[in-house]
Amino acid sequence: MAPVARALADRGIAPSLLVTGQHPGLDLDEYRLGHFPARRFELPGEEDPHAHVARVTAAIAPLLDGGPTLLVVQGDTSSALGAALAGFTAGVLVAHVEAGLRTGDPALPWPEEEYRTAIDAGAELLFAPTETAAANLRAEQVQGAIHVTGNTGVDALLEIESALPPPSSRAGRAKTILVTCHRRESWSDGLASIAAALADLGAITDVRINFVLHPNPHIRKRMAELLDGQRHVTLIEPCSHPELIARMRAAALILSDSGGIQEEAPALGVPLLVLREKTERPEGVACGNARLVGTSAEAIAAAACRILADPAEHARMARRALPYGDGRAAPRIAAVIDDWFSLSRSGAKNLRLRNST
């Protein structure tokens, strides 16, 4: 959301920030947001995501009484839905950045698929990253205005990468694999299967695996236990965004179930194996930068070995691509919001007439 806040400010629309505490210790100055008015919440994490939705809604609702004209939320987390519900309840119109992502299966991922569908159903402005996402929204006959803008995650990635030092030579990272995982649907058998795949990779081939631990204490403890004793695996503490981008860029291959990394890996030109059965971001698979392998240990290990062993196959997946936008999503979103405010001030009866589908 940092690119959106700055793009709005460039147009003379000064946003106020609500920091829900999803990322403890978030440094707003790191994203050039320190000068914006901000309200921070220290909401305790919940094993039950629905309980966290209720906490976020209760915390934000009092701030919206007689407050903002528009509430902008991003993504499909419990924080995003909680904020959107607070807006719907208070009669504050909601804009959704990253609208329209769908797997078509409410259980994969759960609860994110349900959360993003609920936000889109009530939002006034829907900023879809791709034409596929916009088509999903049209098929659902949402009432809000749909705008294809690209995704602001790509804006943030390109900005961060431009500030990093030049990457090392590919020869030095030929067998380095970066791994992240956190999806709730993998918490039982999936995590164990992913860990088994990483153990198999060490036995099959000469690789160095960097595993980034997730802040969630359940996932952190489980994966640390499962990977204990694997000498080819290095456990890495949760990273800042710039550090993670640098580690991604330095890898020969990424294994992840993260939605954001599905957008970032193609833009960096790093092959990606998606550790999920279904994805709401099919564009990366379609352009050849990513493959959907699920959580089967055998499937993960086999796919990784093929990519690392075959230079031609690796090269095909390592081409830089931007299926999720060109890095200019935030200015487009800010322009739409600016137009929306102009229509609102002019007393337009139907603000949805300006629909750039």
Disulfide bonds with the S-S distance in Angstrom:
none
